Amino acid sequence: MRTDLVVIGAGPAGLAAALAASARGVRVALVDAAAQTGGQFYRQPAAGLGAGRPEALHHQWRTWERLRDGLAAGPVRVLTEHHVWCVERTSDGFTVHALLGPEQEEPVEVHAHAVLLATGGYEHVLPFPGWTLPGVVTAGGAQAMLKGGLVVPGHRAVVAGSGPLLLPVATGLAAAGVEVAALVESTDPGRLARHAPALAGKLPEGAGHAAGLLRHRVPVLTRHTVVRAHGDDRLTGVTVAALDADGRVRPGTARHLPCDTLAVGHGMLPHTDLAETLGCRLDGLTVAVDTEQRTDVPGVWAAGEATGIGGAALALAEGHIAGCSAAAHLYGTAPDPAPAALKARAKLRRSAAALDAACAPPVHWPEHLTDDTVVCRCEEVTAGSVREALDLGAGDERTVKLLTRAGMGWCQGRMCGTAIAGLAGRAPTPAKRPFARPVPLGVLARQHPQEGQS
Ligand SMILES: Cc1cc2nc3c(=O)[nH]c(=O)nc-3n(C[C@H](O)[C@H](O)[C@H](O)COP(=O)(O)OP(=O)(O)OC[C@H]3O[C@@H](n4cnc5c(N)ncnc54)[C@H](O)[C@@H]3O)c2cc1C
């Protein structure tokens, strides 16, 4: 298939980008690995579930209706269940390589003059003793079960970690009938107060969640952390403890909370694999973009969480600006983004930076890790093995990987990379994965048939 612009990712950023570019006459293909559009924020219940009131599980449903109806009414070509594993630069643009359907074995290519990366982010979870027990899920995973599968992960839950995602997860679970034993947030509220001016715009949202927590009588423990999850073959409870001003556990504050579910998360990390393969410059762990959301590779734009974690409203604004810019460059005109989107982006970036500064996970989290705590779940590498590798002189994630296999499994270090960097006392670095998805060897062989092969 050949088109003008491929937008990869149909979350808020990709939807806004596709609609903006299409409204300006660009032929757009919107590609997503999921079975439905919407991304993480507007995750829809599986069609077969026959959900009567899906809006009950969502915020900003009107915005979703506008995006959904705009897509249905317009000419954007929507390609769901397309798992993009690589984007290749060609002489006349780009080739997007994807694998089809849940099996991800049948290859397909989309050729385009320009590419817009709206691949979002994924959850960041730091390890702690017991975190691999059944019953421990990620905060976003619990939310995804609720929004996408209309199921709850258990009867009595603790929601824990750091960052704003914990609030909708706790209120969402409570509204769905789960007894939320506690919301355990490691952030010190004083840090949020110090960023009050930048966070002023987030107050109504925060107040809504606070009212939800009050309504469902959810106890909130700030400056607390989960130090251990308990259970033999599944979760039966967690130990939580208070943190001091330096982020260390305060002795004598540990207490046990019985629960069958722990929904835990420590913020989000951006998906940058496709951008990295294309050679786009990163700024830390995020894709670097200019004021028009252009990367430094001509013909490649990026928007949403891939360029920095900031929430759905920021993703929408960035997507719109990127779509307008891509259209303008394809047609040789001047970009014409809505002034409201530019204003919203500036304001929301300020609040995202403030939240990021205030909501960092506790600095001394590696101290809670016993030597038998699994750090790399795919290869079952423990904290003890990682420490041994560090004692042998491994100074970074890559050397630890070579010595222990940590990060060599199915997730390619997406889950354990930051934990290993933390154990090594270093800031995480981009992983430089050549493929964004596992690719069957047969598919690769068909890409480059050898001469003389039948
Ligand atoms: C699990 C989870 C749950 C969340 N729940 C909430 C919530 O309840 N409330 C809240 O305020 N925020 C939530 N967030 C944060 C929220 O998702 C974002 O703020 C917002 O959705 C960002 O929009 P986006 O368009 O940048 O990315 P996303 O919405 O993440 O969309 C990215 C899209 O790109 C697709 N994609 C990525 N890589 C590929 C690839 N290689 N090939 C094909 N498709 C690809 C994904 O399938 C996805 O649909 C959640 C995040 C996560 C990860």
The ligand as a Gaussian input file, in Angstrom:
#p B3LYP/6-31G(d) Opt

LIG

0 1
 C       -1.438000       0.789000      30.432000
 C       -1.713000       2.263000      30.487000
 C       -2.901000       2.742000      31.051000
 C       -3.153000       4.099000      31.133000
 N       -4.322000       4.535000      31.715000
 C       -4.528000       5.870000      31.857000
 C       -5.700000       6.361000      32.532000
 O       -6.508000       5.595000      32.979000
 N       -5.843000       7.704000      32.667000
 C       -4.920000       8.584000      32.207000
 O       -5.080000       9.795000      32.368000
 N       -3.827000       8.166000      31.534000
 C       -3.609000       6.830000      31.374000
 N       -2.472000       6.402000      30.756000
 C       -1.602000       7.409000      30.164000
 C       -2.243000       7.722000      28.795000
 O       -2.204000       6.548000      28.064000
 C       -1.562000       8.742000      27.968000
 O       -1.505000       9.956000      28.622000
 C       -2.181000       8.950000      26.570000
 O       -2.943000       7.859000      26.146000
 C       -1.045000       9.199000      25.628000
 O       -1.485000       9.214000      24.321000
 P       -0.543000       8.769000      23.122000
 O       -1.358000       8.933000      21.900000
 O        0.763000       9.467000      23.207000
 O       -0.219000       7.240000      23.394000
 P       -1.119000       5.949000      23.601000
 O       -2.487000       6.270000      24.028000
 O       -0.307000       5.046000      24.450000
 O       -1.222000       5.358000      22.119000
 C       -0.120000       4.784000      21.468000
 C       -0.627000       3.777000      20.474000
 O        0.488000       3.353000      19.688000
 C        0.355000       1.986000      19.427000
 N        1.689000       1.446000      19.163000
 C        2.823000       1.593000      19.910000
 N        3.859000       0.974000      19.321000
 C        3.362000       0.432000      18.187000
 C        3.945000      -0.358000      17.155000
 N        5.254000      -0.693000      17.174000
 N        3.140000      -0.779000      16.143000
 C        1.839000      -0.442000      16.096000
 N        1.225000       0.295000      17.043000
 C        1.990000       0.730000      18.069000
 C       -0.271000       1.416000      20.699000
 O       -0.969000       0.195000      20.424000
 C       -1.211000       2.537000      21.128000
 O       -2.533000       2.344000      20.671000
 C       -2.220000       5.026000      30.633000
 C       -1.036000       4.546000      30.041000
 C       -0.784000       3.191000      29.978000
 C        0.514000       2.709000      29.341000

